């Protein structure tokens, strides 16, 4: 399964649904999802419901995405949703709960 992205016009939200592994093999595909937008989103939701494995490169990809939009528009709201317990633990240990709303 590949990364799936949906755009919600009403909320100007980008929803990125990750597959089982969020690792270095997803760098190009993940970057392509958010750099090809015609307008900046107001909200980005990263859906990790299917993600069982996440490595440090995934954390870097999330930070690079934030940096990409920070340079353009500082009003983007970032959410990580549907994290499995082991993935949520990685995010909290890495203090990503300070940069992202994690639910």
N, C-alpha and C positions, 0 to 999 in steps of 0.2 A: 504494500500500500504506500502510496506517495503522500506528500504533504497536500492537503486540500485547503484552499482559501476561498472565502466568501466575503462579499462586500454587502453590507446593509446600508442601503441608500438613506433610509429614514434616520438612522443614528450616525451615519457617516462612520461606521465601524468596520474594521477589517478583522475577520475571524480566521485564525490560522490553526487548522487541526493537524497535529503532528501524529505520526504513526508510531509503531512499537519502539523504535530506536531514534533518539534525538542525539546524534553524534556528528563527527566530522564529515561523514559521507553526505550530510544534508546541507553543507555550507552553501553551495551554489543555488540549490533549489530554494532554500529558505530566504536567501538574499533577494533572489528574483521576485518572490512573492510581494515584498514590500517596496522594492525600488521601482517597480513598473506601474505604480499607481498614478492615475491622472491627477488626483488631488490628495492632499494629506488627510489622513483620517483624524477624527476626534478621539477615537478609542481603538486600541488594538487588544484583542483577546487571543491568547495562546491557549488552545484547548489541548490538554495533555491526558485526556481520558484513556487513550490507547497506549500511552507511552510507559514502557516498563523499564527502559534504560536511558539514562542521560549521563553524558560525560562533561568534562570541563570545557570542551569546545562548544557545546550547546550553551553553556553559560556565557561564553564569549560572543556567540551569535546573538543572544538576547541583548547584551550590552551594545553590540555594534548596531543593532536595529534601533535601540534607544538613541544612540549618538546620531544616527542618520536623521532622525526626526527632530532631535534637539537643535541641530544646526538650522533647520528650516522652520519649525513651529514648536514652541515650548508648551503648547496646550494639549498635547496628546496624553490620554489616560491609558496606562498599561495594566492589563490584568492577565494573570495566569490562572486558568480555571480547570477544574476537574482533575487535579493532580492526585495520583495514587500516593499512598503513604510514603513509600520509599523515595519517590521523586520529590514530594513535598519536603521530606527530611533534607535532601541534598540542597534544595533551594533555601531552606531556613538556615542550615549550617553555613552556607555561602553568603548569608545575609541578604538574599534577594528579596526578602519581605520588606526591606527598606526602600527598594526601588520599584517594586511591582506590588500590586494588590493581588495577593494569592488567596484563592478560595477553592 
